[in-house]
Amino acid sequence: MIYPLPAVIVSCGNASRSNLITIGWTGTICTNPPMCYISVRPERFSHALIMEQMAFTINLTTERMARATDWAGVRSGRDFDKWRETGLTPVEGEKVACPYIAESPLSIECRVKEVMHLGSHDMFIADVVNVIADASLIDPDTGAFDLGAAGLINYSHGHYYAQGSEIGRFGWTVKKK
């Protein structure tokens, strides 16, 4: 296993029928064009919703969202309305039919480009079509997202962890003084 991973909640479906699923298998695939992936077991309720819409939204999670993140990962949308049970707020998607989570500091709307059947999981390779960020976490001078202030959480070996503090910036070891 390659750990830690971001702990994200993926929202899927549409305004009339949607669900939340906690995902550990997710990441960036390409910068230009921006692409990412999630991997989902075919028997999961959300798998069918993603296949129907060919879209999903990745919502980063925070320490304040930790209980909802865990709950959405251990209960099935077949049996529960996860929006109601977690207290998270759905917001109509901007570029996809899937709602995004109001409480998430960063939501990434994705359109599925390809589905790879890999074994226990299907990998949904997707184009990033929109990013919705909490404006209070965007540096007005640089446009950078403040990861530290967001309070993001990670997942490792069955446990959730608060994201640590920054120790350096890419290239800091060779930066000229």
Secondary structure, 3 states (H helix, E strand, C coil): CCCCEECEEEEEECCCCEEEEEECCEEEEECCCCEEEEEECCCCHHHHHHHHHCEEEEEECEHHHHHHHHHHHHCCCCCCCHHHHHCCCEECCCCCCCCEECCCCEEEEEEEEEEEECCCCEEEEEEEEEEEECHHHECCCCCCECHHHHCEEEEECCEEEECCCCCCCCCCCCCCC
